[in-house]
Amino acid sequence: MATREQEKQTRKDNLKKLIGKYQAFSKKDELDESSEDTARSWINELLNIFGWDTMDPAQVHQGKKLSSREKKKLAEIDSGHNIPDYALMSGKKTLAFIDAKRIALDISADKDSAFQIRSYGWSKGLPCSFLTNFKEFAVYDCRFKPKRKDSADNARPFFWSLDQYLSNYDHLEDLLLCEKVQNGNLEFRFAKETQPKGTRSLDQDFAEKLSEFRLQLARHIWNSNKDKLKTDPDQLGYLTQVILDRIIFIRVAESKGVEEDGLLKSFIGDGFWSKFQKASGIEFLKHYDGPMFNGESIFDQIVLDDSFFHSFIESLYYPSPYRFDVMPVKLLSDTYETFLDKKIVVQGGSVKEILRPEYEKAGGAVSTPEYIVRTICQRTLAQALQTENIESILNLKLLDPACGSGTFIGVIFDILEEKILSLQKARKISVEYADWFTESETGTLLTVLGKRELIRNCIYGVDLSSEAVEVARMSLAFKVLENAERYPYLHGKIGLHGNMILLGIGENIRHGNSLVEQNIFEIVPTLKKDLEELTLVRPFSYKKAFHTVFSRKDPGFNAIVGNPPYVEVKWLKGWSPSTHEYLKSQYATCEDGKVDLAVPFIERSLELLNKTGRLGFIIQKRLFKTEYGANLRKLISSMQSIEQVLDFQSSSVFMGRMTYVAIIVLGKDKTENLYYHLLTNDPPELTLQLAALPLPSISPESYDIFPSKRLGAAPWDFGDPKMIEMRDNLLHRIGNLKQLLGLNIGVGLQMLWVKAYHLRPTQNSVTGKILEATNGFRDILKIETSACRPLMCNEKFYTFKPNTPDVFGIFPYDIESGESKAIPFSIFRKRFPHAGGYLSKLKEKITGSVETPSGKDLWHTYTREQNLVRQPGSQVLVPMTAKDTFATCDRTGELYCDNANVNFLKVEDADTNTHLALAAIINSTTFSVLARLGANPQSGGHFKFNKQFLWPIPFPSKNFISNSSTRDGLASLTNNIERTQRHLIAAHSSKKEPLKQLLNHYWEQLDTLVEDLYKLTKNERTLIQREGRATDRREID
């Protein structure tokens, strides 16, 4: 068998022969350089060399070549409709476009050809695309938005002429080899996650364009129709969205050949709005019906200026870079998702766009990556799709309870369509369904009837936003039209020329609140009279809205999938107090009100499943560990419903957001085992890692397996089962840190605004009573030392770090008799002229950037006043986020902690030696290994060690208190380590190694003392030492 290198050499030799053959033809003048067909024949041979079967449409889809007459007609209407000659495929997924040009064309300088292929690649969301006539080969980076005036070499990282192919063979193979391309190599090389400066994806660009036009349209509608809308201004946003959606839908329908290309543009000459309004009520309604054109009376009544639409409509046509014929439905959904977090409102008589309250904390919506959506849907539907009976498939009821723009329901459709087509190919579908299918040169296709019935029977969605519901319905409408541009000659057989082709496909996408049933009127009687609040709450009855789902023999949904909102329930108190009260009353998981909305969504979804139903969500994995997830963990554990956890180590799963997420799959019926897998890669490699992971039913050995009965309300840990068993045994034998009598764990000062209040000493530092420091704006200032307090931050924190403060924090409080009292600003400024003058200058910036306390003279104080009073005596300081547990002992107790970064631990009435010993234990290998098992993972190998994760760590409380000799031994070792670390920092490089050896000796002694204190068995010591600390305690300088 040939090795990979031999296979590569064979391909290179074949390319050399093909080049020689071409040159021989060229020399004999036997090439028709004016014909694209000639170029195609050579390109086909080139693709064959790199492993592509140009006769297999699942690998290479060749676009229909337009006749001269067709090209001329398109030019007459300024249409750029001319699909690329080749699409490199992996099944149904397009990986790259290749445009073939005649040999005589100078590709290196032809900017029209470059703009065309770049527009298609960019509109499709592809990483790159290619332009070639075989004699020349250009590679275009499709992350850059194309502009009509761009030169041919813009966004072109590679260009080779025929005589350069062999010397650049490795690049060519990397870009063209079928195996590599189908395995995602182009996505790696041109990854969205590593976008260079100047790149701009279609969803980003188009979303901005649509968002801008939507606001302009809303203002125009309001200004021209106030009398019709003043009784219900909330209708403005819905109406605006409907008009925008209809325009985009018809433009896409044109590009697919379902409507005449240039139809919307032709309306401009006759008065766009009147023409479009009339077509929507007659021609479009007759052709489509369904979710897009449903005879809204208000739509027919409003009056708009025809000229308002002209520039927007023109921008949707060539030479626009938007190629609607190749835009994927998912990409269009993502485009809408990015601006559906904004709401059109009328405030003070003006139309504005505001961030929806539910998105304020998160900073806006972000779409779920397609590979994540597909993974969730595939794994959740896997059991239901084991059938080979089409009736069983059509009986599936599948829901996204927070459907947004329709991303998940779109992928559900794709999976169902793939399943039905595979059954048809295997001849397992009866002739009764013959009109659901038609044949093309690429294989079997679903007709409009088949797609429509699939959607109507199986797919359901609910969302609280009316605009989102409209977009989700439009996404399903796009699914009916998808790929129509490839088969214009089949439109009649597919059913695209019929009437009401979208009839009923949006009827299962409803506007409502998935979490609130109609019994809210009994729980919150005041809601009956508060119409504004009622509009926000929007109660929704699943059993009434989806009667057929809940009236069948096994009532409920077969599967529920989605990405539920991560908004904290307590936040609802200000936005919708009725919803907040209802959730706390009706959901066992929300009793304390501190959870995020994903928690009740899981509880509610489990209720909506049938007896064998499955739930698949992507959630924040802090739910596995935190106190507020305890009730949810208890519920899931009591049902023994959790089947799979796919844990993402990467914090960049969602582009542009730092998140810590996992996929969970739950089953309504009990399961014996939980299958857990940690995915370690970042995007884009993560895509392949996830795709290569088989289902647990196929390859259980690919997972860590945990008995479901072992799970409970306590934090869920998915580490090494042997380590977890050891941890649990220790907890049983010695207890945990929370049982250490008199121990208090607290956080530091939450100052008003860190950027202004945290002051970093300069080299001049403290001069008498005046501190010279810099703030977060890099201003150098002088301020009274007594107006500040010393803070320890999590900056270069290491074991037994010296007690030198990292920063000083402005402290507008007096401490009297153990009580704190805010100093009014007028008094603060007189007492501390430098500090008061500094804050006065920044007042406008501070009050404009952060929420400040109420009260004219208290604007400068903290919004959250906690731990302002220092207790006398020593304390232990522990950073909250680190790769290991670290601690240092503040012997004086004068240091404050930075609220978000450092904990303080203090044992009541304990001496300094006790705190030194406690710090020593926290710095030990044993404690760090046990702490990491239960801590919340963060990015870069870090863990969260705040109070709720410190309390449960195994700790020998009784032995620690009773064994004074061990405490004294640990305190003595602490002193030795601190002294040696000071020498190490000050030492010349030539003297550092011996000091490190001495440190190592002390650390080994300390670890042994702690192991003895814990009374570890020989096997437990081996496990601890094998796991070890993630960091070297000797590396401190």
N, C-alpha and C positions, 0 to 999 in steps of 0.2 A: 504494500500500500504506500502511495506517495505521501511524503511529509508535506506539511503546510508550506515550507520553503520551496519544495519542488513544484507544488501546485502553483505557487506564486510565479516561479520562474517560467513555467509553461504558459501562464497567461501573458507574461511580459514578452515571451517569444512569439506568441500568437499576435500580439499587438504589433510587434516589429514586422511580421509578415503582412499584416493588414495595411500598415503604413507603406510598405514596399509595393504592395499591389495597387494602392491608390496612386502612388507616385508614378508607377508604370502606366496606368490609364491616363493620368494627367499629361505625361510626356508624349503619349500617342494622340493627345487631343481627343480622347474618347469619352470625356465627361461632359454632360449637359449641365453647365454651371448655373443656368438660369432656372433650373427646376428644383423645387423642394423635395420632390420624389427621389431625385438622385441622391441628395443629402441623406434622406431617410434610409435608403438602402445601406449606406455606409454606417450610419448611426446604429441601425439594427445589428450590424455585425459587431460594432464596438460594444454594445450592450451584451450581446451574446458572450463575448470574451470574458466579461465581468460577471457572468453567471445568471444573467436575466433571460428568461424565456419570453421573447417578444410576442409569441403567439398565445401566451397565457394571460388573460385579462386580470387575473388575481396577482400578477407580478408587474405587468406593463399594460396600462390602459392607453391605447392610442386614440387621440381625438379625431373626430370626423374632419376630414380636409374640406374646407369651403371651396366652392366653385368661384370662378371669376365673377359670375353674375351675383352670387351671394355677397361676395366682398364689396362689390360696387353698390349694392342696395344698402348694406350696412353703413358704408361711407356717406351715403346720401343723408342719413339721419344722424351722422356724427357718432355712430356706435363703434365702440372698441371691442365688440363681442367677437372674439376669435380665440377660442380656448387653446391652451398649449397642446403641442403635438403628442407629448408623452407625459404620463403620470406614472412614476415609479410607485408600486403599491406593495402593501403587505396585507393581503386579503382585501378588506374594504377601506383600509386606512391609506391615505395618500402621504407619501414620504417626501417626494420632491417632484417638481415639474422640469421637463426638458422641452425647450422650444427649438424646432429645426428650421434653419434658414437656408436659402439657396447658397450654393458654394461661392457664387460671384460676390456675395454681400461681404463687405468689410465689417465684421462683427466688432472689431476692436474700437470702432468709432461710431457705430450706428446707435444713437441714443434712443430712437423710437423702439427698436427691438428690445433694448435693455429695459426701457420703461415698462414695456408690455409684460415681459417675463417677471420683472420685479413686482409689478402690480398684482399679478396672479399669485406669486409666492407669498407676498405680504398679506394679501386678502385671505389666503387659505390658512395663514398662520404657520407656514412652513419655515424650517430653519434656513434653508437656502434653495436655490434653483439654478438651472443650467441653461446656457444659450450656446448652440453649436451649429456649425454646418459641416462638421467633421474636420475641415481644414483648420478650424480654430475652435477653441473651447473656453468659455467664460463661466466663472462661478460667481453668483451674486448672493450676498448676505441679505436675507429677507427680513432681518430684524430692523433694518433701516427703512423708514417710510419713503417710498419713491415720490419724486417730484418730476413733473413733465419737463422742466428745464435742466434736469441733472445731466451731466455728461455721461458718456457710455462707461467710463471707468469708475463712476461713483458706486460705492458699496460693492466693489468687485475685488475681493481679496486675491483671486487667482485668474490669470489669463495665460493660455499657452497656445502657440501655433503648433502645427503638425510636427515640426522638427524638434519641439521641446517636450513631446509627450514622454519619450523614453527616459529622458534625464529627470523628469518629474513624476516618474511612474508611481512612487510610493504615495504621493499626494493623490494621484488619479485613483489608485486602488482604494485609498481611504475614503474617497468620495463616491465611488461608483460600484465597488464590489457588492453584489447582491446580499451576501451573508451579513456584511458589516452594516449596510444601510438598513436592512430589515431588523437588525439588532439594535438600532437606535444610534448608530455612530454619528449621523448628521446632527441629531439632537444634542449629542455630547459636544460636538465641535462648535455648534452655533446655539448654545443653550440660552434660553430666556433668562435663566437665573444669573447668567454672567454677562448681561447685556453691556456692551461698550457704550461709552458716552455718545449720545446722538441717536441712539436707536429708539424706536417708538413702535410698539406693537399695535396691530389693528384695533384690538379691543380698547386699548388706552385712547387711541386717537379718535376712533369712531364714537366712543362713549362721550368724550369731551365735546365732539361736534353735536351729537344728539342732545346732550344735556343743555348746551348753549341754545340750540334751536328750540328745545322744549320750553325753556323759560321765556324766550322771546314770543313764542306762540301763545303761551298762557297769558302773557301781558296783553297781547293783541286781542285774544278772545275776550278777556275781561273788559278792556277798554271799549270794545265794540258791542258788547252784549251784557252790560251790567244789569239792565232791567230784567233780563231773563235768568240771571244767575244769582242776583242779590239775596234771594230767599234761601239759597243753598250754595254758598261759596265753595264748600268742600267738593262740589261736583266739578269744579274747574279743573282740578288735577286729573280726575278720571277722564274728562272730555279731552283734555290736552293729550293724554296718553293714547286714547283711542285714535285720534287724528294722526298722530305720529306713527302709531303702529300700522295703520292702514296704508299710509304712504310707503313705508318701508316694505310692507308685505307685497304690495303691487310691484314695487321696483324689483324685488327678488323674483316675483312671478314672471316678470318680463325677462329677466336674465336666464330663467330656466326654460324660456320658450313657451310658457303657458299663456302669457299675454304678449301682445305685439311689442317688440322692443322699441322703446322710445315713447310709449303710450303717455306716461305722465308728462313728459316733455312736450308732447303734442297738445296737452291741455292748456299750456301757457298761452298759446295764441288765441284761444277762445275764452279766456277768463278762467284761470285755474280753479278757484274755489267752487264756483257755480258748476263747472263741468265735473269736478271730482265729487262734489256733493250729490249731484244727480246720478253719476255712475255708481256711487256707493249704494244708492237706494234702488237702482234698477239692475244694470248689467252685472256689477260685482256681487250684489245680493243674490241674483239668479244663478251666477256661476259658482259662488262659494258657499253662501249662507254661513252657518256655523259660527265660530267664535269671532271672526273678523268683521262680518257684515250682518248685523242682526236687527237692523231697523230701529236704531235708537232715535226716539222722537226729538230729543234735544239736539242731536246732531243735525237733523234736517231743519231746525229752527234758527240756528245761529247764523249771523252774517259776518263775513270776513272779507278783507280787501284782497283781491286776486293778486295784486303785485307783491304782496307780502311774501308769497311762497316762491317767487321766481328764482332768487339766488340759491335758495336751499335745493330746489329741484334740479337746477343746473349742476350743482356740485355733486349730484349722484350719478352723473354721466361722464363719459370720456370727454376730456382728458383727466378725469378724476382717477385716483389710484384705487378706488373701491371697486373690486370685481365681484359683484354679488353672485355671479354664477358659480363661483368656487368657494364662497364663504361657508364654512361648516356651521350647522345649526348651533353646536356647542359654543362656537366663537361668538355668534350673534347673541346667544343667551348671556355669555360672560360680559359682552358689551353693555347690555341692559342692566345686568347685575350691579355694575360699578356705579350706576347713577340712580338706581331705584332706592338707595338709602336716603335720597333727598326727596323732600315733599314740597309740592306747590301749595302755598298758602296766601291768603289775603290778609294783610296786617295794615291797619290804618289807611285802608283804601288803596294800598299798593300791593302788587303781586311780587312775592319773594320766593326764593328757594331755600329751605332750611333743612338741616340734617334731621332725619326722623329721630325722635327722642330715644327710641330703642337702640340706635346706633351711636349715640353721642359718646359713650364711654369707650367703645371700640374704635372710634374715629372713622366710621364708615364701613360699608360692606366690602367683602372680598370674595371672589368666586372660588369654588372648590375645584382644584385641578382635575382634569378629565380622568387621569389614570387612577385617582383616588375614588372618584365617583364610580368608575367601572368596576374597580375592585370591590367596593361595598355592595354594588348591585349583584355582581356575579356570585359573591359568597353568600349573600342573603337569599338569592333565588335558586341556588344550586340544587337544593333538595326538591323544590317545587318543579324544577325543569327536568327532573329525571324521567318524566313521563314521555311516551312516544305517541300520545293521543292528542290530537288537536283540540278536541272538545275539553279535555282536562286543562289545556293551556288557556283556552278562552274562558274558563271558569275561574281563573286566577284573578284575585282582586288585590291590586298593588298600590300603595299609598306613599306619598311624601307629604307629611303634615305641616311642613313649613317650606312650601315648594319654590318660593322666590320666582326667579325667571324661568324655571322649568328645567334646570340642568339635570337633575336626577330622573325626572320622568322621561326626558329625552333619551337617556341611556337605557332606561327600562325598555322603552320602545325598541331600541336597537337590539337588545339582547333577545327580546321576544321575536322580533323579525328574523334574526339569525337562526333561532331555534325552529321556527316554522318553515323557513326555506330549507333547512337541513332535512326536515321530515319530508318535505315535498321532493327533494332530490333523492331521498331514499325510498320514494314511492310509498309513503306510509300515510298519505292523506287521500281520502276518498274523492271521487269525481264530483261529489256534492259541492266541493269547494273549488271547482275548476275555474270559476270566474274571479277567484282571488289571485290568480297567477297568470303571468305571461312570460314568453321566452324572448331573450335577446342574445346577441352574439357573445355576451359575457356570462350568460347563465339565466337562471330563473329570477324573476322580479315579482314583488308584490304589487298588485294593482291598487288603485285608489280605494276600491271597495275593501280589499284585504287590510290595508293600512287603517282605514277608518273603523272597521269592525274591531280590529285589534285594540285601538285606542279606546273606543267606546265600551268595550267589554272589560278591559283589564286595568286601565290607568286612571288614578285618582290623585287629586292634589288639593290642598287648602292653604290659604295664606291670609294674613291679616291686612295686607296691602292690596287695595283694589287695582292699583297700577301693576303690581307684580302678577296678579291673577290674569290681567289682560295680556301681559307679556308671556306668561306660561302657556296660555291658550295659543298665542301666536307661534310659540316654539313648536307646539304640536302641529299647527298648520304647516309650518316649514317642513316638518317630517313627512307630510303627505307629498310635498313638492320635491323633496330631496332627491338628487341625482337625475331629475327630469331633463336637465340640459344635455345629458349624455345620450338620451334616447328620443330625440324629437320625432323620429319616424314611428315611435310606438305610443305617442301621446293618446291616440284614439283607443288603442288596446289597453293602455294603463288606466284610462278613464279620466284623463285630465281635461277632456273636451266636453264633459257632461255638465249637467246642472247640479247645483248644491253639492259640490264635491267635498265640502268640509262639514256637511250636515252632522251635527251632534258631537263633533270631536272635542268640543270644549265644555260639554255639559257636566263633566265630572271634575272640573277644576272650579272650586268654589271660594267665595270670599267669606272669611270668618275666622274666629279664634279657636284654634284646635284645643286649647287648654280650658276653655270656659263653656260649660253647658248652660242650658236655659234655667237650670235650678239656681242660678246666681240671683234671680229675683227674690227667692226665699232667703238666701244667705245675706244679700245686701239689698233690702227693700227700697232704700233711698234711690237706687239706680233707676227705678221705674219713672221717677220724675226728673232725672238729670239726663236730658237727651244728648247733651254734648259728651258726657262721660259714656253713655250707652253706645254712641258712635265709635268711641275709642275701644271699648271692650269688645263689642260685636260678638255676642254669644252665638255658639254654633252647635247644632245637634247633629252628630254623625248619623244617628239612627234614622232621623227624619230626612236628612239631605241625601243619604246613600241607603235608602230603604232596601234595595235589592241585596246589598252586601250583608245586612243584618237580619234579613228575613229568610235566608236560605238555611238548609239543614245544619251546616256548620258555620254559624254567623261570625262575621269578623273578616279582617283582611288576612290574606295569605302571607304577605310580606309588607313591611314598612321600612323605608330607607330615607336617609337625609342627613343634613348637617344642621342640627337645631341651633337656635341662637344661644350665645353664651352670656347674655345679659343677666346681671345679678337681680334676683327677685326683689331684694330690698329697694333697688332703684325704682321699681314700679310704684312705690309708695307715693312719690311725687308726681309721676306721670299719670298713673291710673290707680288710685287708691282702692277702687272696687275690685280690680283684678288682683291686687296685692292681698286684700282681705280674703278673696275667694280661694286663691292658691293655698294660703296658709290653712284655710278651713278644710279644703277638700282633698289635699294631697298629703299623704303620710310623709313624703320626702321633703316637704316644705314647711314643716311645723315651726322651725326656728327662723324662717324667712331669710336665711343667709346664703341660700343656694343660688346657682344661676339657672336660667330657664331650661337648659338642656336636661336638668334633673326631672322636673315635672313632665317634660316632653317624653322622656323615657318611660316614666310611670304611666302616663296616658296612653302611649303607644302600645305598651304591653296589654293594657285593657282592651285595646281595639283589635288585637290579633285574634284569629280563630285558634282552635285547640292545638293545631300543629304549626302555627304561624312563626315567622322569623322576623327579627328586628335587626337592622344594620345601620349604625350611626358612626360618624366621626365626632369624637368628643375631646374635651380637654382632660388629659390623664390625671390632673390633680384630683379628679373625682375618685381615683383609686386610693388616695392617701389622706385627703383633708378631712377635717371634722365635719364640714358641711356635706360631705358625700356619704357620711355614715348611714343615714337613713336609706339612701338609694342602695348602698352595698348590702344593707340588711334585707331590703326587699328582693333584690336580685338573688341573693344567697338563699333566702327562704324558698324561692321558686326553683332553685337550682337551674337557672335559665341561661347562664352565660356559657357560650360554646367556644368563642374565639376572641382573642385579643391580639391585634397587630400593633405593636408598640413602635412608634417612630422616635428614634434617637435624635434625628435631625430636628432643629427648631425652625427650619425654613421650608416646611412642606407647603405653606401658603406663601406665594411670592410676595415679597415686600412686607411681610409680617413675621414677627417672632412668636411662634406658638409651640406649645408642648401638647401634642395630640396623639390619639390612638384610635384605631377602628375597633369597635366591639360588634359582635354578632350574638344576639340573644335568641333563645327559642322558648316558645310558650310551654312546650312539654319539657319534662325534666331531662337533664343530661348528666352523665356520671363524671365527665372530665371536661376541664377547660384546656384548650389548645392555645399556647402562647408562643409568639415569635417576635423577637426584637429585630427590627430592621435598622441597620447601622449606617447606611449610606445617606448622603445628601442628594437632592435633585441635581442633575438629571439622572445620575446613576441609580437613584432610588427607584425610578420607573422600571428599569430592567430587573432590579432585585425583587420588586413586588410582583412583576409579571412571571418571574421564574419560580415563585413560591407556590407549590401545589396545595390543593385543598387538604385538610386533615384526613378526610376519608380516603384520599389517594396515597398520601405519604405522611402518616402520623409521626414518623421519625424526624420530620423536619421541624417539629415543635417541641417545646417543653410542655409536659403534661402535668396538670395539677388536679387532684380530686376536687370536684365541685363542693363536696361536703366540708372541705377544709376552710372554705371562704365564709366570711361573716361580715359583721358591721365594722370590725377592726380593719385598719389599712391593709390593702392587698399588696403583697410583695411577689414579684415574679422573677426573683433571682435564682441562684443555684439552690435546688430543693434541699441539698444536704446542709447548706448554710442556713436556710430558713428553718429547717428542723432543729439545728443547733440553737439558733436564736430563740425558738419557741421553748425548747427545753430549759434554756437559761432563764427565761422569763418565769417559768414555772418554779425553778429552784431558788432564784435570788431576787425576783421582782424587777421593777424598772426605776428609772431616774425620778419619776414622779413620787415614788415612795420614800425618797430621801427627806426625812423629817426637817421641816423648816426651810426647805429650798423654795426660792421664788425665782422665776424666769421672767424678765421684762425686756421691753424694747426702749429705745432712746427717745430723743427729742424730735418731734415732728414740726420742724420750723416752717414758718409761713411760706418762704420761697428760698430754696437752697441756693439758687444762683446769686441772690442778694445777701442772704444771711450767713452762709458759710464763708469764712474768711481764712485764707491760707497764709500763715506767717511768711514773710520774706526772710532773706538771710540776715537782715538787720534785726528781725524778730522783735522781741519785747524790749523796749527802752523805758525803764522805770514803769510808769503807770500807763504808757501809751504803746499800743501794738501797731506795728506796720504790717500790712497784709494786702493780699489781692483778692478780689471777689470773682464771681463767675463770668464777669464781663472783662476780666483782666485789667481792671482799674486798680491802681495802687492807692491805698488810703491809710490814714492814721486814725485810730479809734481807741477809746478808753478800754483798757483790759478788763476793768470791772463791769463793763457793759456786756461782756461775753462770758461764755463758759467753754472750757476745753472739751473737744469731741474726739473720740476714737472712731475712725471710719474703717471700712474694709478695704484698705489700700496697702498692698504688699504685706499682707498679714502673714505672719509665720508663728511657729510655736514660741511661746514666751516672749512675744514682741515687747520691746521696751515701752514704758508708759508715756512716752512723748506724744502729745496730742497731734493729730494730723491737721485739724483745722480748729478754729474758734468760731462759735456760733453766737450771734447776737441774741441776748437773753433779756427780754423786757419784763422781768418779774422780780419781785422781792420775795425772799424766803424768811418767814418769821414764825418762830415756834413750831417748826415742822410743817408749816402751811405755805402755799404759794399764793401770791397776790399780784395781779397784772398792774403794771405801772402805766397810768394814762400817758398818752404821748406828750401832752403839754408838760408834764412833770419829767418824763423821760428825757425830753430835749434839754430842759434846764439842768438836770443832773449830769447828763452826758452830752455836752455840746457837739463833740465830734460825731458820735453815733447818731444823735438826733438830726444833725445837719445832713449827714449821709443818707439817712432814710427819707428825709424830706425831699431831697433831690430825686430820689427813686420812687416816690409815692405814686406818681401817675403810672409808671412802668409796672410797679408791683400790683396796684389795684386793677390794672388792665390785663394782667397776666394770670392772676390766681384769685380764688375766692377769698375774701378777707372777712374777719369778724365784724359783726354789726356793732354799731356804736361809733360815733364820730371820733372819739378820742382813744379808741382801742383798735383801730385799723391795722396797727403794726404788730399785734399780738398773734399767738398761734391759733389756728382754727381748731386744732385738737391738742388740748392741754393734758399731757400725760407724763408721768415720771419726772416731774419738774423738781421734786425734792430728793436730794441724795441722802441716803442713809449712811451714818458713820460706819467706818470700818472697811475692810477689804472686800473685793468683789472679783468675779471671774468674767472676762469679756470673751465672747465667742462670735465670730463672723457668721452671718446667716447663709451666705452662698460661697461654697468652696469645694475643692475636689476631695478634701479630707476634713475631719474635724480639727480645728485649731483653737487654742485658748491661750490667754495670758492673764496674769493676776495683777490687778490694780490694788496695791497694798494700802493706798490712802483712801480710796473710794471717792476721789474727787473728779474722776473722769466721767463724762456723760457719753452715751452711745449715740451714733447716728441711727435714727429710727429705722430706716429701710435696710440697714446693712449689718448691724451688730446687736447681739443680745447681751444682757448682763445676767449673771447667775449669782445669787447671794443666799447663803445659808444663815438663817436667823441666829444671832447670838454665837456665831462660830468665830474662831480666831483666825489669824492670817495663815497659820500652817494648814488649817483645814481647807482654806480656799486655794492655797498652793497645791495641796494634794489633789483637790478636785480638778484644777487646771491640768495637772500631770496626767490624770486618768483620761481626760478629754483628748489630750495630745497623744495618747497611747495608740498602738496599732489595734489592740482589741476593741477599744471604744469606737474608733473610726470605722473599722470593718462592720461592726454591728450597726452603727449609725447609718452607713450607706445603704444597708439592706432595706431600711424603712423610709429613707428620705425621698423627697420628690426630685427626680432627675431634672437637670437644666442643660443648657447647651454647653458644648465644649468639655464634657466630662464633669461638670460641676453638679452639686446637689444643694437642695434647699434644707437648711438646718434651723428653721425657726422653731418656736416653742412647741407647736403641735407635733413636730417630728423629733424633738429632743426628749420630751416626756416619756415616750414608749420604749426608749433604748434600754436594754438590760443593764442593770446597775446593782452592785452588791451593797445596798444601803445599810443593812444591819452590820455587815462585816466592816464597812467603811467607818461607821460610827464607833463600833466597839474596839477596833484594832488600831489603837493610837500609835503603836510602834511602826506599823505600815504607813500610816499617815505621815508620821515624822520622817520616815525613810524617803517617801515620795517628795516631801517638802525639801529635804536635803538635796535630793537629786535635782530638783527644780533649780535650786540655788546654784548648783554646780553647772548645770546646762546653761543657765543665764550668763554666768561668768565666762564660760568657754565661748559662748556665742559673741559676747562683747569683744573678746580677744580675737576671734576669727574675723570679725568685721574690720577691726583695726589692723590686722596683720598684713604684712607684705605677701605677695602671691607665693613666694618660695616657702613661707612658713604656714600656709593654710592647710596643706594636706595632713600634717601631724595633728593639728587641732581638729580636723574632721574625723580622724581616727579616734581621738579622745571623745568627741561627741558621740560617735557610733557606740563606743563602750558604755557611755552613760545611758543612751537610749535603749540598749539591750538590757541593761540593769532595770530601767524603768518598766520596759515591757514585761519582763519576768515578774517584777513585783505586782503589776496589775493582773497578770494571768493568775498569780497565786491568790490575789485578793478575790478574783472572780471564781476561784476554785475550779478552773478549767481541767477537764480530763485530758489525757494525752492526745486522744483523737481530736478534741476540740482545739487544742493548741496547734496541732498540725494544720487544721482547716484555717485558723486565723492567720498563721504564718504563711500559708500558701496564698491566701487572698492578699494579704499585706496592705500597706498604705499606697495610695496612688501617687504620692509625692515623697521626695527625699527630704527628711527633716533637717539634714545637714546643709541643704542649699538655701542659705538665707541672705546672701549678699548679691 
